Each structure stands twice: as structure tokens, then as C-alpha cells.
Amino acid sequence: MQKILAIAGATASGKSKAAVELAKKLNGEIISMDSMQIYKHMDIGTAKVTLQEMENIPHHMIDIVEPNMPFSVSDFVKLAKDKINEITARGKLPILAGGTGLYFESLIYPFNFGGAKSDEDIKSNLYKQLEQFGAEYLHKKLMEIDPIDGAKIHPNNTKRLIRALEIYEITGNTKTNNSTNKQLLYDLDMYVLDWDREILYDRIEKRVQIMFDNGLQKEIENLLKVGITFDMQSMQGIGYKEFASYFDGKCSLDDVKNAIILNSRHYAKRQITWFKRYDFAKFIKFEDLIAKF
């Protein structure tokens, strides 16, 4: 089994910095597990690692798709597995870094089906994709991740189509591949950065302020100028979607900032809950992780 290291945690917990420090010590290259940093031209709102912050460590799965293009979990898994193979072949250590739990889950385990409650945000986004791109687009998306189940669902049966995609987006599991096998695909060491809740919330608030100071509003204005719209998949991320009401004249910039902080806090709690599911995950303070290697 290929050896990989994973650095996970909540938003603003310092995953990128920790990954760079460990990559320098362990002769590693970094694979981003962030569902927003895949998009080009979306740097400030995603807190994308800068060239200076990379410290000459190769980073992968960043800036790989235009904001107006769809990108699925299956797309991520395929590309990330290729990167793991390439990095390993170079005699280096692949280091996963990021907080998108579904990306992580889908990469380290074989896909398998599990029951899932409905998620209104995911369902709403899928219906927006249906309206924007049509049923054939969603059906093609399902065929890519589960051709057997996709063949059973007519493109016009949009309710079943969206439910199948919703389950996959929630769980990383397909209906056809219903194995209960939870055997890891890699020789994995996983560390989750652990912060006291109030300190983490303070880090989130400071990060959001830095985003505004660095020109987040201008970044979004530039995206809108080139035809990116708030109903696109790329604009559903925290730090972007909250601006929709502002540009509609329904709220102030302070309202937007407060909404981003609140949504980031809620997201951080969901991330921590997700990573606590893994009995092999080691929760550790930032300084202790760096000192460990």
C-alpha cells in the first residue's frame, strides 16, 4: 500500500501551513483537499495558499478548473489518485491537506453505498444545475460516477436523478457499489488540527477580516464581470454566496461579513464532527504536530 499523510481540520486551523512544514521535513508534496481551491481566479475568498507560503513545496489540485465549469467528487478522486501515484513514483511523500471531508472520504475508501438523509443545500444546488445545464448534464454526471444505476434512470426522471446525485454528494457512496468494505486504500497517517473552540472562532473572524482587507469584494466583482453568476457551483462556497444579497441591494457589507463569519463557524463545527468519525485520526495541537516530526 502506498504511504500517505493527511493533515485535516476545521477552516482557519492552519492546515496549509502545517502541511508545508511537514513537507519540508519529510520530502513531501502537497495535494489539496479543498473543494473551493480547485477554482482559478478565486483566491481571496478561498484563503488559497500563496506562492510565498508554498515555500517551493509543490502543491497539486489547486487552480485546476475555471469557475464556470462543473467539478464532481469523482473528478477529484480520479485526479488526486493520479497525483498520489506520480508523487510516490518520484520517491516523495504525498501529503493530503484540507478540510473537505467528502473529498477525503471518497479518496481513502472504495466507494460504497450508505443511507443518507436529505441535504437541502446540496439538493438546491443540484436543482440549480438542472435549471442551468439541463437533465442530460445531470444524467451524464451520474453515469460518470455510477454507470449501472445511471443506466436504470431515464434523464427525464429528474427526481430520481437528483436523489442519486444528492446521496453521492453527501456520502461519497454510489448505489451500485454497495459493499460495506471500509478497508483503507492507503497506508495512512492522519492528523487533525485541534484548537479550543473560542480560539478557532477568533482565528476565523481574523481570517474573514483579512479577506475583506485584501479585496474580497473586488475579487467577486471581477468574477461577475466575466460572466460568473451566483447560481454556479463555484459561487456556492462560503465567502462568495453571502455576497449575492449585497449585489442585489438587500444587505450591507457588514451584513455580508457577519454572515461569512457565522457560516464559517457552523462549517467548522461540521468539519470537526466529520473528522471525529475516523478512529484512526489523531487530534493534535498545531505546535505538537510540527514538533512530532
Disulfide bonds with the S-S distance in Angstrom:
none
